[in-house]
């Protein structure tokens, strides 16, 4: 990025947006680098271990919770996320989605977020 373009961009975009764009670009680059490195190191695709039945159940609950959340069915979504969280209380992803649903219940004008 040339200095002239960077100066223009910084004067027109808030620092929070710039930080978000920059961190997304860095994370995307790291992900692509990691995937390429994993494939190239052994000259074969990265193998992913299959999910255990318990992991699969948690994943299915999470997916159902997302589906209900996207439809605006927050009470159903909340119930399903709580079931998933009971099975995996350390999951930050489930905790975050439950927080989003509870926030949507408390502020109905916010609508479903994707």
C-alpha positions in Angstrom: 0.0 0.0 0.0 1.5 3.3 -1.0 1.9 6.0 1.6 -0.5 8.3 -0.3 -3.2 5.7 -0.4 -2.6 4.8 3.3 -3.0 8.4 4.3 -6.3 8.7 2.3 -7.6 5.5 3.8 -6.7 6.4 7.4 -8.4 9.9 7.1 -11.7 8.4 5.9 -12.0 5.2 8.0 -12.4 5.0 11.7 -9.6 3.4 13.6 -11.8 0.5 14.8 -12.8 -0.4 11.2 -9.2 -0.1 10.1 -8.0 -2.4 12.9 -10.8 -4.9 12.1 -9.9 -4.9 8.4 -6.2 -5.2 9.2 -6.6 -8.1 11.7 -8.9 -9.9 9.3 -6.3 -9.6 6.5 -3.6 -10.9 8.8 -5.6 -13.8 10.1 -6.6 -14.8 6.5 -3.0 -14.7 5.5 -1.9 -16.8 8.5 -4.7 -19.3 7.8 -3.7 -19.7 4.1 0.0 -19.9 5.1 -0.8 -22.6 7.7 -2.9 -24.7 5.3 -0.3 -24.5 2.5 2.5 -25.3 4.9 0.6 -28.3 6.2 -0.2 -29.6 2.7 3.3 -29.0 1.4 5.2 -30.3 4.3 4.2 -33.9 3.8 3.0 -33.6 0.1 -0.4 -34.8 1.1 -3.6 -33.2 2.4 -4.0 -32.6 6.1 -5.9 -35.4 7.7 -8.7 -34.5 10.0 -9.7 -36.9 12.8 -13.3 -37.9 12.7 -15.6 -36.5 15.4 -16.5 -38.7 18.4 -20.2 -39.4 18.8 -20.3 -36.8 21.7 -18.5 -34.2 19.6 -20.9 -34.9 16.7 -23.9 -34.4 19.1 -22.5 -31.1 20.3 -21.9 -30.0 16.8 -25.4 -30.9 15.7 -26.9 -29.0 18.7 -24.8 -26.0 17.8 -25.9 -26.1 14.2 -29.6 -26.4 15.2 -29.1 -23.5 17.6 -27.7 -21.4 14.7 -30.7 -22.3 12.4 -33.2 -21.3 15.1 -31.3 -18.1 15.8 -31.2 -17.2 12.1 -35.0 -17.7 11.9 -35.5 -15.4 14.8 -36.6 -18.2 17.1 -34.6 -17.0 20.0 -36.2 -19.0 22.8 -35.7 -22.3 20.9 -32.1 -21.3 20.0 -31.4 -20.4 23.7 -32.6 -23.7 24.9 -30.5 -25.6 22.3 -27.4 -23.6 23.1 -27.8 -24.3 26.8 -28.1 -28.1 26.0 -24.9 -27.8 24.0 -23.2 -25.8 26.7 -24.1 -28.4 29.3 -22.3 -31.0 27.2 -19.3 -28.7 26.5 -19.1 -26.0 29.2 -15.7 -24.8 28.0 -16.8 -24.0 24.4 -16.3 -20.2 23.9 -18.1 -20.5 20.5 -21.3 -21.8 22.1 -21.0 -19.3 25.0 -20.7 -16.5 22.5 -23.7 -17.6 20.4 -25.8 -18.0 23.6 -24.8 -14.5 24.6 -25.9 -13.2 21.1 -29.3 -14.9 21.5 -29.8 -13.6 25.0 -28.9 -10.1 23.7 -31.4 -10.5 20.9 -34.1 -11.6 23.3 -33.5 -8.5 25.5 -33.4 -6.2 22.5 -35.9 -7.5 20.0 -35.2 -4.7 17.5 -31.8 -6.1 16.9 -33.1 -8.9 14.7 -31.2 -12.0 13.7 -27.5 -11.5 13.1 -25.6 -13.8 10.8 
